[in-house]
Amino acid sequence: MAMRRYLEHFEDLQVVEEPVEDDSFITKKLRENPTTPFLFEDFNGFRVAGNVWATRERIARALDQTPEDLLLKMLDAMKNPADFDVIEEAPVLKNVVEDVNLTESPITKWYPKDGGRYVTSGVVVAELGEKRNMSFHRMMVLDETRLAARVVPRHLYAMWKEAIERGEELKIAVAIGLCPSILLPAGMSVSYETDELRIAAALRLATLGENIGATNIKSGLTVPGYAEYILEGRMIDETAKEGPFVDITGTYDIVRDEPVVVIDRIYHMDDPIFHALLPGGREHYLFMGMPREPQIYDSVKKVVPKVGGVRLTEGGCCWLHGVVSIEKQVEGDQKNAMMAAFAGHPSMKRVVVVDTDIDIYDDRDVEWALATRFQADRGMLKVKGARGSSLDPSAEGTTTKLGLDATKPLGGEGFDKASP
C-alpha cells in the first residue's frame, strides 16, 4: 500500500497549505512536534510528508498489530521469507523523468552544518547476480545527478566492491515513500544470502494477508511497486566527501569518503509525496531500532526459555539502550539475558532486564522496577573494552557495556505492586 493511503487516515495529521521555501521550517515543525505527522502541500512546488511513522503504535497499527505482536511477526518473517508478486503496471511507473535535476527537488537540508541536502528515507535496492539487497542509506546531493551514499562495510558495500572488481557499476534504485512492511525489513541485519524484499513480502502476508507488489524498472531491478518515488541509478567507481550530518544521536557525524551514486531517471506516482525523515527524530529512531528488536529477542530466547518482550528505548535513540523482560526460571537467567542481548545487538551499551509484570513500553514502569528491584552492588554487569557503536560520541574505539538487573529474587516477597 502506498504511504499516502495511510496519511489519509491519520486523525492527527497536520496539513500545511501555505507555500514553504525554507528547509529549516520543516526541521523546526517536525522537531517541535516529534510524534505529529505533517503534510507540507507546497515545499518549493513538491508535496512532502514528515513524522509519518513517528510512534511505535502507528507503525504497528498500520500492519494491524500491537507492538508486542509485531515483534514476533517480524521475527517469523525474518526466518521464513516469502515470494513477492510482480506487477507490470505499478503506480510508481506512471511517470518517468529522464532529465534528472536533484538540485530542484524536495530533498531537504536539515541542519545548518549539514554537508548538503540529504535523502534520509531512501531504501536502496541493489542486485548483483543472484543476490538482492535492500537497506537504508542516507544520501547527500552533490550536483544535478550525483549523490554520495553513506555505506558502512556490510552487504551493499560488499556488492559494490565486487562489482567494481569485475569492472562493472552496481545497479541500484532508491525507493522513497514506503509502508512499514518494507521499511522495517530494510533496517534488519540478516545474513548476506537473505533477500530483505522477500522478508517484506512475508511480513505483509502475515500481518495484512496481502503481498507487497514489486515491479521491474528499465535497468532490470525489481523494486517496490507502491513507492511514491523510485530513483534509478548506478553506484560507480568513485568516492566523494560525505557529511557532516546529524545522525541518530542528534550529534554531527564526521566527513568520510563515500561511494558516488549517479541517478539516471526518476519514477513517481501521480501527485507524489516525498517522505522527509527527520535526522535524530522519532522515525529515525524507530526504523533503526525496531528491526533490531526481533534479533535481540531471538538471541535472548536461546538462553532464557521465557522472554516477554524487547524494546530499544527512545531515550537511548532506539539504538544504545534497551529493555528486556523475562520470566526467570533460576537465578542467573537475568545475567545470561544481558549477555545475549548485547550479542543480539552489539551497538547496545546498556540493557535493563525486568520481569514480565513490567510494561517495557512504559519508561516509568521500567524506572519503578529499577527503583524497587535493583541494587548496584549485586545487580550490575559491566563488560569493559567491548565493541560498541560508531554513533556513540562517548565511545573511544571501545565501550563499557552495562547490564542492570531489575528483576525480583525468586521466592522473594514484598516486590509486587498491590492490586485492588
C-alpha positions in Angstrom: 0.0 0.0 0.0 1.2 3.5 -0.8 2.3 5.8 2.0 -0.5 8.3 1.0 -3.2 5.8 1.8 -2.0 5.7 5.4 -1.7 9.5 5.7 -5.3 9.9 4.6 -6.4 8.0 7.8 -4.2 9.7 10.3 -6.6 11.7 12.6 -3.8 13.8 13.9 -2.3 14.7 10.5 -1.3 18.4 10.3 -1.6 19.8 6.8 0.4 22.9 5.9 -1.3 24.5 2.9 0.8 27.7 2.6 4.0 27.6 0.4 7.2 26.7 2.2 10.6 27.7 0.7 12.9 27.5 3.8 14.1 23.9 4.7 14.5 25.0 8.3 10.8 25.5 8.6 10.2 21.8 8.0 13.0 20.9 10.5 11.5 23.2 13.1 8.0 21.9 12.7 9.0 18.2 13.0 11.3 18.8 15.9 8.7 20.9 17.9 6.0 18.2 17.3 8.1 15.0 17.4 5.2 12.5 17.1 2.7 14.5 15.0 2.6 13.6 11.2 2.8 16.6 8.8 2.0 17.1 5.2 3.5 20.1 3.5 1.4 20.7 0.4 3.9 23.1 -1.3 7.6 22.8 -0.4 9.1 24.5 -3.4 6.4 23.0 -5.6 6.5 19.5 -4.1 4.4 17.6 -1.6 6.4 16.5 1.5 5.5 14.4 4.5 7.3 14.1 7.8 6.9 12.3 11.1 4.8 9.8 9.2 5.9 6.8 11.3 6.9 8.6 14.5 5.3 6.3 17.0 5.6 2.6 17.6 1.9 2.3 17.9 1.3 4.0 14.5 3.7 1.6 12.8 2.1 -1.4 14.4 -1.5 -0.2 13.7 -0.6 0.2 10.0 0.1 -3.6 10.0 -3.0 -4.3 12.1 -0.8 -5.4 15.1 0.1 -4.4 18.6 3.7 -3.5 19.2 4.2 -6.7 21.1 2.8 -8.9 18.4 4.6 -7.1 15.6 8.0 -8.0 17.1 7.1 -11.7 16.8 5.7 -11.2 13.2 9.0 -9.6 12.2 11.0 -12.4 13.7 8.9 -15.0 11.8 9.2 -13.1 8.5 13.0 -13.0 9.0 13.1 -16.7 9.4 10.5 -17.5 6.7 10.8 -15.2 3.7 8.2 -15.4 1.0 7.9 -14.8 -2.7 6.6 -11.4 -3.7 4.1 -10.6 -6.5 5.4 -8.8 -9.6 3.0 -6.3 -11.2 3.6 -4.7 -14.6 1.6 -1.5 -14.3 2.7 -0.4 -10.8 1.6 3.0 -9.6 5.2 4.2 -9.3 5.8 3.7 -13.0 3.1 6.1 -14.1 5.6 9.0 -14.5 9.2 8.9 -15.7 11.7 11.8 -15.5 14.7 11.4 -17.8 16.0 14.9 -17.3 17.2 14.5 -13.7 18.0 17.5 -11.6 18.3 16.7 -7.9 19.0 20.3 -7.0 15.4 21.1 -7.9 13.7 18.6 -5.8 12.0 18.1 -2.4 15.3 16.8 -0.9 15.9 18.8 2.2 18.9 20.4 4.0 18.1 19.6 7.6 20.6 21.5 9.8 22.9 24.5 9.1 26.1 22.5 9.4 25.0 19.6 7.2 27.2 18.9 4.2 24.3 19.4 1.9 20.8 18.3 1.1 20.0 14.8 2.2 17.8 11.9 1.2 17.0 10.4 4.6 14.2 7.9 4.0 15.8 6.3 1.0 15.8 2.5 0.9 18.4 1.2 -1.6 17.6 -1.9 -3.6 20.7 -3.4 -5.3 21.2 -6.6 -7.4 24.4 -8.4 -8.3 24.0 -11.8 -10.0 21.5 -13.8 -7.8 22.0 -11.5 -4.8 19.5 -8.8 -3.9 19.9 -6.4 -1.0 17.6 -3.8 0.5 18.8 -1.3 3.1 18.6 2.2 4.4 21.3 4.7 3.4 21.5 8.5 3.8 22.5 10.2 0.6 23.9 13.7 0.1 23.2 15.6 -3.1 26.5 16.5 -4.9 25.0 18.0 -8.1 22.1 17.6 -10.5 22.6 13.8 -11.0 25.0 12.6 -8.3 24.7 11.6 -4.6 27.2 10.5 -2.0 25.8 7.5 -0.1 26.9 6.6 3.4 27.7 2.9 3.1 29.1 1.1 6.1 31.1 -2.1 5.3 28.2 -4.5 5.2 26.2 -6.1 2.4 25.7 -3.2 0.0 29.4 -2.2 0.4 30.4 -5.8 -0.4 28.3 -5.9 -3.5 29.7 -2.5 -4.7 33.3 -3.7 -4.1 32.6 -6.9 -6.0 31.0 -5.1 -8.9 34.0 -2.7 -9.2 36.4 -5.6 -9.1 34.5 -7.1 -12.0 34.9 -3.8 -13.9 31.2 -3.0 -13.5 29.0 -0.5 -11.9 26.4 -1.6 -9.3 22.8 -1.1 -10.4 20.8 0.4 -7.6 17.4 2.0 -7.1 16.4 4.3 -4.2 12.8 3.8 -3.1 11.1 6.7 -1.2 7.7 6.8 0.4 7.1 3.3 1.6 4.9 1.4 4.0 6.2 -0.2 7.3 6.1 -3.7 5.8 9.0 -2.7 3.6 10.7 -0.1 5.8 11.1 -2.5 8.7 12.8 -5.3 6.8 15.1 -2.7 5.1 16.5 -2.0 8.6 17.1 -5.6 9.5 20.6 -7.1 9.9 20.3 -10.6 8.3 22.7 -12.9 6.5 24.3 -11.9 3.2 22.2 -14.5 1.4 18.9 -13.3 2.7 16.7 -11.1 0.4 15.0 -8.4 2.5 12.4 -7.8 -0.2 11.2 -11.4 0.5 11.1 -10.7 4.2 8.9 -7.7 3.4 6.6 -10.0 1.4 6.4 -12.4 4.3 5.7 -9.7 6.8 2.9 -8.1 4.8 1.3 -11.5 4.1 1.5 -12.4 7.8 0.0 -9.1 9.1 -2.4 -7.9 6.4 -2.9 -11.0 4.3 -1.7 -9.3 1.1 1.6 -9.2 -0.9 3.8 -6.1 -1.3 3.6 -5.8 -5.1 7.0 -5.4 -6.7 7.7 -4.2 -10.2 10.6 -4.0 -12.7 12.3 -0.8 -13.9 14.3 -0.1 -17.0 17.6 -1.3 -15.5 16.1 -4.7 -14.8 16.0 -4.1 -11.0 12.9 -5.3 -9.0 11.6 -2.6 -6.7 8.6 -1.8 -4.5 5.8 -1.0 -6.9 3.9 1.2 -4.4 6.7 3.6 -3.6 6.0 7.3 -4.1 9.4 7.7 -5.8 12.0 5.5 -7.3 15.4 6.9 -8.2 17.1 4.6 -10.7 20.9 4.7 -10.9 24.4 3.3 -10.5 26.9 3.1 -7.8 30.2 3.9 -9.6 33.9 3.5 -9.0 34.3 6.9 -7.4 34.0 8.4 -4.0 33.3 11.9 -2.7 33.3 13.7 0.7 30.0 12.9 2.5 29.0 14.8 5.7 28.9 16.3 8.2 25.4 15.0 9.0 23.2 15.0 12.1 22.8 11.3 12.9 20.6 9.3 15.2 22.0 10.7 18.4 21.3 14.3 17.3 25.0 15.0 17.1 27.1 15.6 14.0 28.7 12.6 12.3 32.1 13.1 10.6 33.0 13.6 7.0 34.1 10.5 5.1 34.9 9.4 1.5 31.8 7.5 0.4 30.6 5.9 -2.9 29.1 8.1 -5.6 25.7 7.2 -7.0 24.6 8.5 -10.4 20.8 8.9 -10.9 19.7 8.2 -14.5 16.0 8.6 -14.2 13.2 9.1 -11.6 9.9 7.3 -11.5 7.0 8.6 -9.4 3.3 8.2 -8.7 0.8 10.8 -9.8 1.0 13.8 -7.5 3.7 12.1 -5.4 4.5 12.7 -1.7 8.2 12.8 -0.7 9.0 11.2 2.6 11.3 13.5 4.6 12.6 11.7 7.6 14.0 14.0 10.3 17.6 13.0 11.3 17.7 12.3 15.0 13.9 12.2 15.1 11.4 9.5 16.2 11.1 8.0 12.8 14.8 7.7 12.6 14.9 6.0 15.9 12.2 3.5 15.2 13.3 2.4 11.7 16.8 1.8 13.1 15.7 0.2 16.4 12.6 -1.8 15.8 14.2 -4.0 13.1 16.9 -5.0 15.6 14.5 -6.0 18.4 13.5 -9.4 16.9 17.2 -10.3 16.7 17.7 -9.4 20.4 14.6 -11.4 21.3 15.8 -14.4 19.3 19.3 -14.1 20.9 17.9 -13.9 24.5 15.3 -16.7 23.7 18.2 -19.1 23.1 19.5 -18.7 26.7 16.2 -17.9 28.7 13.2 -20.1 27.8 10.5 -17.4 28.5 11.1 -14.0 27.1 8.3 -11.4 27.5 9.5 -8.7 25.1 12.3 -6.5 23.9 12.4 -2.7 23.4 15.2 -0.4 22.3 14.2 2.8 24.1 13.6 6.2 22.6 15.7 7.8 25.4 18.6 5.8 24.1 17.9 6.7 20.5 16.4 3.2 19.9 20.0 2.1 19.4 22.2 2.4 22.5 19.8 1.5 25.4 17.3 -1.4 25.7 14.9 -3.2 28.0 14.3 -7.0 28.0 11.6 -8.7 30.1 11.9 -12.3 31.1 10.3 -14.9 33.3 13.2 -16.2 35.4 13.5 -20.0 35.9 16.6 -19.9 38.0 18.8 -17.1 39.4 21.4 -16.1 36.8 18.9 -16.1 33.9 18.9 -12.3 34.1 22.7 -12.1 33.5 22.6 -14.6 30.7 19.8 -12.5 29.2 22.0 -9.4 29.4 24.9 -11.0 27.6 22.6 -12.5 25.0 21.0 -9.1 24.4 24.4 -7.5 23.8 25.3 -10.3 21.4 22.0 -9.8 19.5 22.6 -6.1 19.1 26.3 -5.2 19.5 25.7 -1.5 19.3 23.7 -1.5 22.5 25.7 -0.4 25.6 23.0 -0.6 28.4 20.3 -3.1 28.9 17.8 -3.3 31.8 16.3 -6.8 32.5 12.9 -6.8 34.1 10.2 -9.3 35.0 7.2 -9.8 32.7 4.9 -7.9 35.1 6.7 -4.7 34.0 5.5 -2.8 30.9 8.7 -2.4 28.9 6.9 0.3 26.7 6.4 2.5 29.8 9.5 4.2 30.9 8.0 5.0 34.3 7.3 1.3 34.9 10.8 0.4 34.0 12.2 3.0 36.3 9.9 1.8 39.1 11.5 -1.7 38.6 14.9 -0.2 38.9 13.9 1.8 42.0 12.4 -1.2 43.8 14.2 -4.3 42.5 17.7 -3.2 41.6 20.8 -3.0 43.9 24.0 -1.7 42.4 26.3 -4.0 44.5 24.8 -7.2 43.1 22.7 -6.2 40.1 25.3 -4.7 37.7 27.1 -6.4 34.9 30.0 -4.4 33.4 31.7 -5.5 30.2 34.8 -3.4 29.6 36.6 -3.0 26.2 33.7 -4.2 24.1 32.9 -3.1 20.6 30.2 -0.5 20.6 28.5 1.8 18.2 30.3 4.3 16.0 27.3 6.6 16.5 28.1 6.9 20.2 30.1 10.1 20.7 31.3 9.0 24.1 32.9 5.8 22.8 36.6 5.8 22.2 37.2 2.8 20.0 35.6 0.5 22.5 32.9 0.9 25.1 31.9 -0.4 28.5 28.6 -2.2 28.3 26.3 -2.1 31.4 23.6 -4.6 32.3 21.1 -3.8 35.1 19.2 -6.5 36.9 15.7 -5.1 37.9 14.1 -8.5 38.4 12.6 -9.8 41.6 14.6 -12.5 43.5 13.0 -15.9 43.1 10.7 -16.6 46.0 11.2 -13.1 47.3 8.3 -11.3 49.0 7.3 -7.6 49.0 8.3 -6.9 45.4 4.8 -7.0 43.8 2.6 -3.9 43.2 -0.6 -4.0 45.3 -3.7 -4.6 43.2 -7.3 -3.7 44.1 
